[in-house]
């Protein structure tokens, strides 16, 4: 296996620093890649965090896995990248400095935009070595996601890996144009997305679910013997979901919690005029689970308030 012109042989562990670009100050910006290969033959699993720089739960999940050496396989190989979008991470931003989204810039270009160059590095140096992958994300724009796995569940391999991960929720998600998942599929590898928590905030429950889910996947692939505690919940398959949007502008006060089951017409909160002029009740349009919640209390008409999914 070669990454960034460095060979990693079976039984070796290496920490690689791949230069992506430089800041205007000429300071080098490098992507750190941990590669751990067992002597025993097995699959290669990619663990990717920080595709969006402000989504830090994935960064912490991979950091803890590496720190505890849980990323070291007994068979096969793991490639762990805690922070892909270093630019966004140091600027507390989802994007790179040119305003582009790395996850909408695949397959990338060696001489393209900054986001495109990061995507190109991943496509040319990492993905050709990968059989399976977990791409760690959180909710964005002050929205939190209850821990969930997303992927093309029509694919039996994805379905098996999602069930092995055993998150609270499993969602079928079609490919997005120019995304990592779409590009990985074309190269013959399967990548699942883990969503948990909110951007810019560490969520211990989401981190714990992500770490334990990763170990379950590694056990499923016969890559590790590390024991994992049984999840204190049954995973649920979400076949359809939709966002309930604010019918009026004002201050949103929820009466539900993330992850909760709600019944049709159950009140989920109110939107109030900050000057006391009115109070609009919000009711669930159908029964389902609260898989996403907007934590910003200031709502404009049409803003996404809660994400409801049903089995």
Secondary structure, DSSP 4 states (H G I P E B T S, - for coil): -EETTEE--TT-EEEEEEEEEE-TT--EEEEEEEEEE-SS---EEEEE--SSTT--HHHHHHHHHHHTTTT--SSSEEEEES-S-HHHHHTT-SS-TTS--GGGSTT--TTS-HHHHHHHHIIIIIGGG-SEEEEEEEE-TTEEEEEEEEE-TTSHHHHHHHHHHT-SEEEE-PPPTT-HHHHHHHTT-EEEEEEEEETTS--HHHHHHHHHHHHHHHHHTT------PPPSS--EEE-EEEEEE-SS-EEEEESS-TT-EE-TT-EEEEEE-TTSS-EEEEE-SSSEEEEEEE---EE-TT-EEEEEEE-
